[in-house]
């Protein structure tokens, strides 16, 4: 019989156990950046809960107050889930992690929980697990993004995406990377863009988003933590191979 345990990380536990993503490459810059990012966010109340099966990490969920979220969504009085991932399927672990978040939202008298999905990339969680657990799709945004909500208070104002996505892209003509280190794969994603651009003789500017105000104002997608823009067009919001970067830039 499996021994299943949920462990909420704090500074001390993070130092000992580490985070879930990219844990096979703990010396990589992406992993180091993610753990530093987590340590800073703990002060804001971010929750990072790992699920262990027989003392082995098999999944996690990351969520926080909307006002500190790394997703571009207006969701006052809601919790926002950043990530949900399980490496062992068929045992209800994803639902167990979601239930943990729902219980906390209710205890804290939150209006509900919001999460963003996108079927075009594995960088966001699948919407199916959330629909199964009582979430509803309430908004959409360009590039395949969907906003799902679990309601704790039926009379609460629903979350929503901004509507000026096209206007945001117009600010960037040169090759520009907008990023935060909420995801450990942002580092390699950045390096692939820089390598591809260098092969074409194109200079890239990197903008490290310092706070939520900048993220809400500048990000051209709801994902928020990684965007590549060139000639006022979105190249990608997730990791591309170097060859894919080159092909995308050549088209423009």
Residue pairs with C-beta under 8 A, 6 or more apart in sequence:
2 53
2 54
2 91
3 52
3 53
3 54
3 55
4 51
4 52
4 53
4 93
4 96
5 51
5 52
5 55
6 49
6 50
6 51
6 52
6 96
6 97
6 100
7 13
7 17
7 49
7 50
7 51
7 52
8 47
8 48
8 49
9 17
9 19
9 38
9 42
9 48
9 49
9 50
10 42
11 39
11 42
14 35
14 38
14 39
14 42
14 48
17 50
17 57
18 26
18 31
18 35
19 31
19 34
19 35
19 38
19 48
19 60
19 184
20 50
20 57
20 59
20 60
20 85
21 31
21 34
21 60
21 83
21 85
21 183
21 184
21 185
22 28
22 30
22 31
22 34
22 184
22 185
23 31
23 57
25 31
28 184
28 187
28 188
29 187
30 181
30 184
30 185
30 186
30 187
30 188
31 184
33 181
33 184
33 186
33 187
34 181
34 182
34 183
34 184
36 181
37 180
37 181
37 182
38 46
38 48
41 64
41 68
42 48
44 64
44 65
44 68
45 64
45 65
45 68
46 62
46 63
46 64
46 68
47 61
47 62
47 63
47 64
47 101
47 104
48 60
48 61
48 62
49 60
49 61
49 62
49 97
49 100
49 101
50 57
50 59
50 60
51 57
51 58
51 59
51 60
51 86
51 93
51 96
51 97
52 58
53 88
53 91
53 93
57 87
58 86
58 87
58 88
58 93
59 84
59 85
59 86
59 87
59 88
59 93
59 94
59 97
60 83
60 84
60 85
60 97
61 81
61 83
61 84
61 97
61 98
61 100
61 101
62 81
62 82
62 83
62 84
63 79
63 80
63 81
63 82
63 101
63 113
64 79
64 80
64 82
65 79
65 80
66 73
66 74
66 75
66 76
66 77
66 78
66 79
66 80
66 114
66 159
67 76
67 212
68 212
69 75
69 80
69 82
69 212
70 82
70 180
70 182
70 212
70 215
70 224
70 225
71 80
71 82
71 114
71 116
71 222
71 223
71 224
72 161
72 162
72 215
72 216
72 219
72 221
72 222
72 223
72 224
73 80
73 114
73 116
73 147
73 159
73 160
73 161
73 222
74 159
74 160
74 161
74 162
75 114
75 159
76 111
76 157
77 110
77 111
77 156
78 105
78 110
78 111
78 112
78 113
78 114
78 149
78 156
78 159
79 101
79 104
79 105
79 108
79 110
79 112
79 113
79 114
80 113
80 114
80 115
81 101
81 113
81 114
81 115
81 125
82 182
83 125
83 183
84 94
84 97
84 98
84 115
84 125
84 129
85 125
86 93
86 94
86 97
94 129
95 129
95 132
95 133
98 129
98 130
98 133
99 133
101 113
102 113
102 133
102 134
102 150
102 152
105 112
105 113
105 150
105 152
106 152
109 152
110 152
110 153
111 151
111 152
111 153
111 156
111 157
112 149
112 150
112 151
112 152
112 153
112 156
112 159
113 135
113 149
113 150
113 152
114 147
114 148
114 149
114 159
115 125
115 130
115 135
115 147
115 148
115 149
116 124
116 145
116 146
116 147
116 148
116 222
116 223
117 124
117 125
117 126
117 127
117 130
117 145
117 146
117 148
118 124
118 143
118 144
118 145
118 146
118 223
119 126
119 127
119 144
120 143
120 144
121 237
121 238
123 183
123 185
123 223
123 237
123 238
123 239
124 223
127 135
127 137
127 146
127 148
130 148
130 150
131 137
131 148
133 150
134 150
135 148
135 149
135 150
136 148
136 149
136 150
136 151
137 146
137 147
137 148
138 147
138 148
138 149
138 158
138 159
138 160
139 146
139 147
139 158
139 159
139 160
139 161
140 146
140 147
140 161
141 147
141 161
141 165
141 221
141 222
142 165
142 166
142 221
143 221
143 234
143 237
145 161
145 221
145 222
145 223
147 159
147 160
147 161
147 222
149 158
149 159
161 222
162 216
165 220
165 221
168 218
168 219
168 220
169 220
169 229
169 232
169 233
169 234
170 232
171 218
172 220
172 229
172 230
172 232
173 231
173 232
174 203
174 204
174 205
174 230
175 193
175 197
175 202
175 203
175 204
175 205
175 228
175 229
175 230
175 249
176 204
176 205
176 206
176 207
176 228
176 229
176 230
177 190
177 193
177 194
177 204
177 205
177 206
177 207
177 226
177 227
177 228
178 207
178 209
178 218
178 219
178 220
178 226
178 227
178 228
178 229
179 186
179 190
179 206
179 207
179 208
179 209
179 225
179 226
179 227
180 186
180 208
180 209
180 215
180 224
180 225
180 226
181 187
181 225
182 224
182 225
183 225
183 226
185 239
186 225
186 226
188 239
189 226
189 238
189 239
189 240
190 206
190 226
192 239
192 240
192 241
192 242
192 245
193 204
193 228
193 235
193 240
193 245
194 204
195 242
195 245
196 240
196 242
196 243
196 244
196 245
196 246
196 249
197 203
197 204
197 245
197 249
199 242
199 246
200 246
200 249
200 250
202 230
202 249
207 218
209 215
209 218
209 219
209 224
209 225
215 224
215 225
219 227
220 227
220 229
220 234
221 227
221 234
221 237
223 237
223 238
226 236
226 237
226 238
226 239
227 234
227 236
227 237
228 234
228 235
228 236
228 237
228 240
228 245
229 235
230 249
230 252
231 252
233 252
235 245
235 248
235 249
236 245
236 248
240 248
